[in-house]
């Protein structure tokens, strides 16, 4: 899930979207699905610099600046990175 800003008739709007893999066709495709239209950016902007960047970061760590987005965050686990090592000389152990 991520927050994107789209322009409609010259006004910036915020929405929460997710990327999913659509395997219904002959060739699988990545598509975006809108989970929630948040509203116009001007309604939420606090006037401090880089509001959109701060909003995205707060959403990513689980405590969004916009309170109504906190219920969306709980629906899915936070993204995490997993790293592993494999010894190529001992391929049987991999």
PLY file of the C-alpha trace (Angstrom):
ply
format ascii 1.0
element vertex 94
property float x
property float y
property float z
element edge 93
property int vertex1
property int vertex2
end_header
0.00 0.00 0.00
1.15 3.48 -0.70
-0.13 7.03 -0.88
-0.20 8.75 -4.22
-1.13 12.24 -5.29
-3.17 12.63 -8.47
-4.31 15.78 -10.21
-7.96 16.20 -11.22
-9.10 19.45 -12.85
-6.01 21.21 -11.50
-6.56 20.07 -7.89
-4.22 17.60 -6.16
-5.99 14.67 -4.48
-4.61 11.99 -2.16
-5.50 8.33 -2.40
-4.25 5.06 -0.98
-3.50 2.40 -3.57
-2.01 -1.05 -3.72
-0.32 -3.01 -6.48
-1.55 -6.49 -7.28
-0.86 -9.11 -9.91
-3.73 -9.76 -12.30
-3.40 -13.29 -13.63
-6.83 -13.47 -15.26
-5.55 -12.77 -18.77
-3.19 -14.61 -21.03
-0.22 -12.65 -19.73
-0.06 -11.71 -16.01
0.01 -7.95 -15.46
0.68 -5.69 -12.49
-2.22 -3.39 -11.78
-3.14 -0.75 -9.22
-6.25 -0.77 -7.09
-7.53 2.28 -5.21
-8.29 1.36 -1.61
-9.44 4.77 -0.42
-9.83 8.24 -1.85
-8.58 10.45 0.98
-9.50 13.87 -0.39
-7.90 17.06 -1.65
-4.33 17.65 -0.56
-5.14 21.23 0.42
-7.48 19.97 3.19
-4.68 18.07 4.95
-1.55 20.11 4.14
-0.17 21.69 7.31
1.92 24.30 5.47
5.25 22.81 6.50
7.70 21.85 3.73
7.52 18.44 2.05
4.14 17.45 3.49
3.62 14.62 0.99
7.01 13.11 1.77
6.34 13.27 5.52
2.87 11.76 5.04
4.23 8.84 3.03
6.96 8.18 5.58
4.52 8.29 8.49
2.18 5.89 6.66
5.06 3.54 5.92
6.09 3.26 9.58
2.51 2.79 10.79
1.55 6.09 12.38
0.05 8.21 9.58
-0.33 11.96 10.01
-3.94 11.68 8.81
-5.79 9.78 11.55
-8.39 8.21 9.23
-5.61 6.28 7.46
-4.55 4.40 10.60
-7.40 1.88 10.19
-6.15 1.04 6.69
-2.66 0.43 7.93
-3.78 -2.26 10.37
-5.32 -4.29 7.55
-1.96 -5.37 6.14
1.42 -6.03 7.71
4.24 -3.56 7.24
6.63 -4.21 4.41
9.83 -5.80 5.58
13.07 -6.83 3.97
14.40 -10.35 4.36
17.99 -11.19 3.47
19.63 -14.56 3.44
23.00 -15.98 2.51
23.79 -19.13 0.64
27.14 -20.86 0.31
27.47 -21.65 -3.40
30.31 -24.10 -2.74
27.94 -26.25 -0.68
24.94 -26.15 -2.98
23.30 -29.08 -1.18
22.90 -26.88 1.92
21.04 -24.21 -0.02
0 1
1 2
2 3
3 4
4 5
5 6
6 7
7 8
8 9
9 10
10 11
11 12
12 13
13 14
14 15
15 16
16 17
17 18
18 19
19 20
20 21
21 22
22 23
23 24
24 25
25 26
26 27
27 28
28 29
29 30
30 31
31 32
32 33
33 34
34 35
35 36
36 37
37 38
38 39
39 40
40 41
41 42
42 43
43 44
44 45
45 46
46 47
47 48
48 49
49 50
50 51
51 52
52 53
53 54
54 55
55 56
56 57
57 58
58 59
59 60
60 61
61 62
62 63
63 64
64 65
65 66
66 67
67 68
68 69
69 70
70 71
71 72
72 73
73 74
74 75
75 76
76 77
77 78
78 79
79 80
80 81
81 82
82 83
83 84
84 85
85 86
86 87
87 88
88 89
89 90
90 91
91 92
92 93
